[in-house]
Amino acid sequence: MPENPHDKNIESNNRQIRAFFSSPLFDICQFSLLIAILAWLAVRSADNIGYNWQWYRIPRYLFSVTESGIVAGPLVEGLLITIQISLISLFFALAVGLLTAIFRLSNSFVARGLAIIYLETSRNTPLLIQIFFIYFVVGPMLGLERMVAAILALSLFEGAYASEIFRSGIQSVDQGQIEAAHSLGLTTFATYRHIIIPQAIRTVLPPLTSQAISLVKDSALVSTIAIYDLTMQGQALIAESYLTFEIWFTVAAMYLSITLFLSVVVGMLEKRLSLP
């Protein structure tokens, strides 16, 4: 019996609807709606307390136009510092996490012991305390600048969580493939490079994205050691201009833009990796 064209159209429309709800565009719409609701609530609250909104003063803190061209304002400068710290910390956190996961799965008692000590210490102490310890205790002994100390603290803290993500991804690879690789004479390094990591990356990519977003948000704590990232610039501008709501909403929107960008990029990577 031939298929009804009407049923085919309905099925096609249903597929398009499902694709939209699972696409990054739908996530962006949800975030935009959430921001609109929060902004509306903030406006209503500010009206009730008699707050005088001065959004017209915000653009000067983002950029300014001079005779030499467009010059970045303090908020954009802080955003660039935040992105720089986040990218460098993410690279080292992934490296530390992968190495720790390999140590944790190693047959060596010393390697497993070092990995467990590092994981338990890092995951069970606050990031702020780790930043202070590395900057005020380790930093003077090793001559670390505050930027290096901040990156080191973030890398070690986030690397501990990334290691558990890597470990679960590695363990998801079929043990028979690993045994087959060893039977073919592949070294442990070659087995991880050609067999384990390419398969594990598909499993660990979504949780690693969440960890990267957490890293971006956690990077706000580096302002406590006087690094003029986005949060520190926002605090300085509020003390100078008293534009509390406007500046904090702008800072939040800038952080949100970074995390949304990460979500969209990783969504594209997931689709590409899922292709046969």
Secondary structure by P-SEA (a helix, b strand, c coil): ccccaaaaaaaaaaaaaaaaaacaaaaaaaaaaaaaaaaaaaaaaaaaaccccccccccccccccccccccccaaaaaaaaaaaaaaaaaaaaaaaaaaaaaaaacccaaaaaaaaaaaaaaaaccaaaaaaaaaacccccccccaaaaaaaaaaaaaaaaaaaaaaaaaaaccaaaaaaaaaacccaaaaaacccaaaaaaaaaaaaaaaaaaaaaacccccccccccaaaaaaaaaaaccaaaaaaaaaaaaaaaaaaaaaaaaaaaaaaaacc
